[in-house]
Amino acid sequence: METTFRKSMAWLHTWTGVVIGSVLFAIFWMGSLSVFDREIDRWMMPGTRLTPVTAAAPVRLDGAISAQARLFAKGSSQWFIRLPSERVPVVELGWRDEGSKRVERRYLHPQTGALLEQTDTLAGSGFIFPFHYRLHIKWLDLGYWLVGLAGMAMLLLIVSGVIIHRKIFADFFLFRPKKRLQRASLDLHNLTGVLAMPFHFATALSGIVILFTIYWPSAYHAAYAQAKAPQRAFSAEGFGQYRRPKANTPGQPLASLDAMLAKAEQQWQGGRASFVRVWHPGDANSYVELRRGYADRVTMNLDQLYVDAATGTVLRSFEAAPVMTVQRFISGLHFIQFDHWTLRWLYFLAGLSGCVLIATGSLFWLEGRRASHAKKGLAGVRVVEALTVTSVPGIVIATLVFFAVNRLLPADASLAGWSRGEVEVWAFYLAWLTTLAHAALRGRAAWREQAWAVAVLALLAVLLNWVSTGDHLAHTLGQGLWAVAGMDLLLLAMAGLAFVTARHLTRKALSAARAPAAAAELPAALKNRNTTSHA
């Protein structure tokens, strides 16, 4: 009975990994990069590379910054300011463009309010981070559902993996890199699986909990069935959303935003606001929304303060109820938006271990079935191998192309009506599609060839950053531009790792190519030896 159960779990573990492995790798890869999404923003937006000393100085919203907001957001129904932090040294100004219905953004110097050089790019926080949780598929929220399915699959893989490995903790200490590929892949699969198992389980589960409003809408529809708009009622009570309609009559000038920030800090007993939004600017019913930051705590709190824009009178103060506080604590554990650099690096390394876990699981399956599928004439291994190559080195290549194109394109670039940022995104997808075509054509050789491509592109991205901005490593380290220096160092590390991997795979391929020739020469040598001895 136990053997049958283990076999069924092994079957479930294997085929769940084969079917969903490519999507899981993409989610883990982008999730790992998202740990440093703000630092990637600094690398991809050179105009926002301010020194830590500049960013640490006090920020006053009244004056130049407010004047820039009124200038850019003229005629808009709302505008907002995101205050600088340790990871984001600039003031972000955003407003709703009433014509396009899009949110436009500009970046300002935190002390002078001067407009910084604009780089039209989605960068890390606008492309890589959303890719992690919705795959940039908006139609019918399909991206969210695919990510949720992948999260459930990850939980299933972890539970079934524990069941089928009888000596799971003993296997943790067993790694034989010099063994044949299938054995070495399994050893590394077991090692990374056990080492970061709590992290993998927690991130998969918390990712599902975070998006509960999408996966379980029936919950709040049932709880607020008596309300005219259940979702709006739930958002007001759960997330603290407050709205006051326009009066459609001119109002008094905007009161001091700095005074409102001081009032919010007093309300939150020292807590600092990170976000300020002005609703209906210029209207008699204009009001200001202030959100508390959470850089100093794990919980992504929902503390908010709403005040009248003209008088500064408090209209509403919101603090999340215990149930929502638990949900926001789980969200904080997943998104790691609090300031803790040791944990941030551990999250990054644990995320990469998840990538290794998924990749080695696929390799083990491929090597175990390569010979049998070839004998039976089945195409399963070729299909899975093409998808695996595309999802492992392929998505890395696409990401590096995204970085390289960002540094290659002129500031005002456009193509066929696409903006500069859209061209970068299309470059990512075209590069990714190219790796799929290459993997389908080249088969097993695609692994080493795409590893060489990763090494070249990673090094190229560092050189392009140097040439296009002048910010080489010596300069960024000397000026304390840790985000830019860290990005370059990680790219160099990636180039080195890819180079070692590609060289190893090339040597193995050459050895495999020489083996048949050596085997053919051996009988001839023996025959000559026998002839000589008889003579």
N, C-alpha and C positions, 0 to 999 in steps of 0.2 A: 504493500500500500504506500509506504513512504517513498519507495523507488519510483512508483508511478507518478506520485505527486511531484517529486523533484523533476522528473522528465517533462511533465506538463509545464512546470515553471521554467525549465530550460528552453522549451519550445516558445513559450510566451516571451521570455527575455530576448531570445534571438530575433524573432520576427518583429517584435515591437521596435527593437533597435534598428533593424534593416529598413523598415518602412518609414520611421520617423526620424532616423539618425541625421539625415542631411538638414532638416529643418532645425533640429535641436542644436546642431553645431553652429548654424548661423545665429541662433538666439544666444548661445553661450559666447560666441566670438564678439558679437556686438554688445552684449552685456558686460563683458570684460573691458572692452574699450570705453563703455559708458561710465565706468568708475572714474575715468579721467576725461570725461566729455568737456568740462570747462577748460582744462589744460589744452585739449585738442583745439578748442575755439581760439585760444591765444596763438597757437601755431598757425592756424589757417586764417586768422585776422590780424595781420601785423600791426595795424593801427591801434589795437587795444593792448599792446605789450607795454604796460607801464610798470615801473619799478615798485617793489613792495613799499618803499618809503612814501612814494606819491599816493599809493592806494590807502595807506594807513592814516593819512591826514584827515581832519574833520571835514564833513561834507555839509554845505548849506544849500538847501533847495531854493530858498527865496533869492531872487536876483537873477543871475545869468542862466541857471538851469531852468527855472520857471519861464523865463523869457524865451528860451529855445523851445520849450514845450508849446507855448502859446503861438509861436511862429510856425512851427511845423504842423501842429494839430489844429490849425484854424479851420473851423467848420466841422470838426469831428465830434461825434457823440461821446467820445471818451478818449483820455490819454493816460498813460501810466509811466511811472518811474521805478526802475529796479535799482536799489541802492548797491554800492560796491561792497565787496566782501574780500576775504583773504584769497579766494580762488578767482574772483572776477573783479579786477581793479578799476573798472570803469562804471560810469552811470549809463544804464540802458534806458533810452527814451522810446516809447512805443505809442502808437495811436492807430485808431481804426480809420482807414480810408473809406469814406462813404460811397465813393464811386465804384471801386473794385471790391469792397467789403472785405479787404485783406488788412492784416495788421502790418504796418510799416514800422521799421526800427532804425534808430540812429544811436551812436555811442558818443558820449560826452566825457570830457576831462572832469574828474570829480571835484577839482578845486576851482578851475576857471570857467567851466561850462562850455569850453570851446569844442567845436565839432571835430571829432577824430576821423582819420582816414577810413572811409567806408569800403569794406570788401563784401560784395554780394555773394554770400555763401551760407549754406545751412550748417556747415561745419559739424562739430561733434554733437552739440546739444540739439540741433535742428534736424540732423539726418541719422547719425549713428544711434543716438538714444531712442528716438521713436521707432527705428527699425527693430530694436530689441523687443519691444512689446506689441507692435502691430504690423511689422514687416512692410510698412508703407502700403498696405492694401486696405483702402477705405471702403470699397464696395460692400454694402450690407454688413459692415464691421467684420468682414471675413478674416482680416489680419489678426484681430483680437481673438477670434475663435480658434484660429490655427495655433496661436501661441498658447492659448488655454489647453488645447488638445495636447500640445507638446509638453506642457507642464504636467498634465495628468500622466502622460507616457513616461516622463522622467521619474515620477513617484512610483509608477509600476515597475520600471526598470530597477530602481533601487531596492524595492521590497523583494522582487523575484531574484535579483542578484544575490542578496543576502541568503535567500533560501537555498539556491543551487550550489553555493560555495560552502562546502562542509568545513573547510579549513581556511576560512576567509581571513582571519587574523594572522595565521601562520603564513599565508600567501603574501601578506603585506611585506614580510621580510625577505621575500624570494624574488629576485630580479636577475635574469641571466641575459644580458644584452648581446652576448656572443653566440647565443643559440640561434637556430633558424628563426626566420621572421615570425612565423605563427606562434611559436613558443614565447619569444621575446615580447610580442604584442600582447599576449595574454597576461604575462607577468606585469607589464606596465599598466595594463587595463585594471588588474586587481589592485596594484599599488595606488594608483590615483583614485580609484573608487573608494577604497577604505580610508585613505588619508583625508579626503575632503568630503566624506559621506554626510556628516552633519550639515555642512554648508550646502551641498547639492540638494539635500532634502528640504532644508529651510528656505532656500531661494525658490525652489519649484512650488512649494506650498504657499509661501508668502506672495508669489507672483499671481497665483490664482485668487487669493484673498483680496489683493489690491483692486482687482477688476471685478469685484463681486456685483457691482451695479449692472454690468453687462451680462454676466453669466447667470445671475439670479434676480432678474427684474421683478419676478412674481412676488418676491419678499416685500419690497416697499409698496408694490401695487396692492397687496393684501393689507398691509399695515395702514395705508392711507387711502383705503377704498372709498371713504366718505368724502374725500377732498375732490374738488373739481379737476384739479391737475395733480395726481398722486406724485409724479416725479418732482414737480416744483415744490410741493409740500415737504417731501422727503429732503430735498436739497436745502430748504430753508432751515429745517430742524436739525438735520444731520451735519451739514457743511456750513451752515450759518449764512447762506446767501440772503442778502437784503437788497431790495430794489425800491426806488422811489421814482414815480413817473415824472416826466417833464411837465413844467407848468406852461411852457410855450410863451413865456413873458421874460423880458430881460431881467437879470438879477444883479446884485451888487458884486464888486470885484472879489476875486479869490482872497481869502484871509491867509495869514502866514502858515505855510506848510511846515516850517521849522517848529512853530508853536504847537501844531497838531502832533508832530513827531514827539515833542517833549511830553505832551499830554498822554500819548499812547505809552510812552516809556514809563510814566508814572502809574498808569493803569495796570501795566504788566509787571510792575515792581522791578524795574530795571531791564526788562526784555526790550530788545531793539527791533524796530520795524525794518523789514527788508523790501517792502513793496507798497507803493502809494498810487492809487488810481483816482482820477477826477472824473466823475460822471456828469454828463450834461453841462460842460463848461459854458459859463455865460448865462445860464438859465436861472430863473428864480428858485428852482428846486434842485439846483446843483448840490452835490454832496461828494465827500471824499472817503474812500475806502483805504484803510491801513491794515496790513497783514504783518503779523509778528514773524520774525525770522526763527530758524531752528538750527543754526550752525553750532549752537552750544548744547544741543540735546539730541538724543536719538529720535524721539517722537517728532514726527512732522506735524506739529500742532496746527490747529485751525483757529487760533486766537485772532479775532478781527475787531476793528473799531470803525464805526461809521459816524462821521461828523458832518454837520452842515458846512458847505463850502464858504459861505459868506460870514457866518458868526462863529464857527468852531464849536457849536453846541453838539454834544454827543447825542446821536440819534439811536444808536444801538451798539451794545457791546456783546460779543459772542465768545463763548468758551465751550469746546466740545464736551458732550456727555461721556460718561465712562466707556460705553460700548464703542463709540467712535474713536475715543482716545486709544483703546486697544488696537483698533484697525490702523490708526495712524502710527502707532508704535511699530506694528508689523511692517507698515510701509517704510518707515525709517530704517528698519533693519535691512530691507531689500535695497533701497535706493542709496543708502549711506551718504546723505547730504550733510551730515554733521562733520565738524572739523576734527579729524583724528587720522593723521597720516600713516601711522603704523597699521591701523585697521584697513585703511584704504588700500595699501599695498598688499595686505593679506587677502582682501577681497579680489584684487586683480589677479594674484597668483592662483587663488582657489578657482576663479573663473576660467583661467587658462588650463588648470588641471582638468576641469570639466570638458574642455575642448579635446585634451589628450585622451581622456576617458572614452569619449564618443568615437574619436578617430581610430584608436587602437581596437575598439570593439568591432568596427567595420573591417579593419585590416585582418583581424582574426577570422572573421567570417569569410572574407575573400580568399585568404590563403588556404582555409580548410576545404573550400569547394572548387578551387581553380582547376585542379586536375580532373576531378570527377565530372564537372560540367563540360570540360573540353572533350572527354571521352564520349559523353552522351550527346554532344552537339547542342547543348543548351546555351542560351545567350544571357542567362541570369547574372553571371559574374561580370560580363562586360558592361551590362547596364548598371549594376550596383557600383562597379568600379568607376565608371564615368561620373556617376552622381557623387560618389565619395571624393574623387579627385576635385570635382567642381566645388564641393562644399568645404573642403579642407584647404589645400593650397589655392584653390580657385577664388574663394571669397577673400583670402588674404591679398591675392594679386589685385582684385577689384578694389579693395580698400586702399592699397598703395597707389593705384592709378587715380583714385579719388583725391588723395593727398597731392600727388605729383601735378595733376591738372590744375588744382587750386593754386599752386605756385607758378605754373606756366602761363595761365591766362592773364591778359591785361585787365586792369581794373574795370574798364568799361566794355568788356567783351560781351558779345551776344551771337547767337547763331540761329538762323531760320525762325526768328521770333522768340527764341528761348532766351531767358536771362542768363547771366553768368552762373548763378547758383544752379539753375536747371541744367546747364551744360555739364557741370561737375557731376550731377546725379546721373545724367545719361551716360557719361563716361564710365561711371561705376558699373551700371547695368550692362553696357556693351562689352566692357572688359570681362565681366562675369560670364556673359553668354559666350564670349570667345573661348574662355577656359573650358566650357562644356563641349564646344565643338572640337577643341584640341584633344580633350580627354577621350571623346568618342572615337576620334581618328587614331590616336596614338596608343591607346590602351595602357598597358603597364608602364611604358616608357614615359607617359605623361607625368608620373610622380617626380622623377628626377628633373625633367625639363621645366616643370612649373616651379620646382624648388630653386632652380637656377634663376628663373624669372623673379621670384620673391627676393632673392639676394641682390639682384641688380636694381630692382625697383626701390627697395628700401634704402640702398645707398644713394640712388638717384634723388630720392625725396629730400635727403639731408643736404645734398649738394645744391639742389634747386632752392631750398630755403636760404642757404648761404648766399647764392648768387642774386636772388631776387630781393633780399632784405638786408644783406650784409651782416646778419646775425649768426655768425659762426659760433661754435661751442665756447671758445675762449672768451668771446664777448658776452654771451648770455650768462655764463657762469660768473664772470667778473661783475656784471651788472645785477646779479641776483634775479635774473629772469628764469626762475626754476622751471616754470611750465614749459617754456620753449626748449631749454636745455634738456629737460627730462624726456621730452618728445624725441629730440634728436638722438639721445643716448639709447632710447628703446628701439628706435629705427636701426641704429647701428648694431645693437644686440641681435635684432631680428635678422639683419643681413648676415652677421657672423654665423648664427645658428642655421640659417638656410644654406649658407655656403658649405658648412660642414656636412649637413644632411645630403645636399646635392652631390658633393664629392664622394661620400660613402655610397650612395646609390649608383653613381657612375662606375665606381670600382667594382661593385657587385655585378653590374650589367656586363662589364668587360670580362670578369672572371667567368660568368655564365656563358658568354660567347666563346671563350677559349676552351671551355670544358669539352664540347663535342669534338673539336679538332684534336685536342690532346688524346681523347679516347680513341679516335680513329688512327692516330699515329702509333699507339701502343702495340696493336697486333702486328703492324708492319715491322716495328723494331724487334719484336720477339721472333718474327719469322727470319729476319736477317741474321739474328743472333744464332738461331738454330742451324741455319745454312752454313754459317762460318764454322760452327763447332763440328759439324759433320765433315766439312772439308779438312 
